[in-house]
């Protein structure tokens, strides 16, 4: 694989102690190929759309479910920071802190726009 596109430095700016939180999501990603990256981006784009819809409708359950799926995806593709973003948004939805999730969702969407 030629490497994952895009810069994920924005995650560290939004999530304190990112490095310690990423450890649980790190997996061996030597087997990730370009086709898998493409599928990941498509699925993440769909889930980010659900996050935006959930925020627009003040639907914590939708946000929680979509964020939970994102949490499980990032480490598998070699982007544990994306998993931490999912975990953080999921916890915010559980705590009904949807306004706090908006900057993360917006940054995730912006990042996806840059890698597509």
Phi, psi and omega in degrees: 000143182278010182099152182280135181287154173091158181254127181255019180300334180301332182295315181297331179288334185257340184236112177297149177056038183303314184303315181290331180282334183285334186309321183290346183253358183284127175227163177290115184250025180295338184267005182283125179247175184299325179295320178294321177298318179298317178296318178301313181296318179298314181292319179295324176297317178297314181293323177296324175298320177294322176299315180297318178297317179298319177295317181297327182260005182054044185254091183297326181294318178297316180298315181300314180295316180294317179296323178299318178296319178297320179305320182281345187270322190300309182298325181298326182268355180096018179235072183298336176299324178294323176297321179293322176300313179300315179300316182295315179294319179301314179295322177297320179293320178300324182269007180059034178257058186294326178298325178291336181281339185305313180297323178293316180296317179297317180293321176299315179296317178299316179298316179299320176301325182283337182261350179274000000 
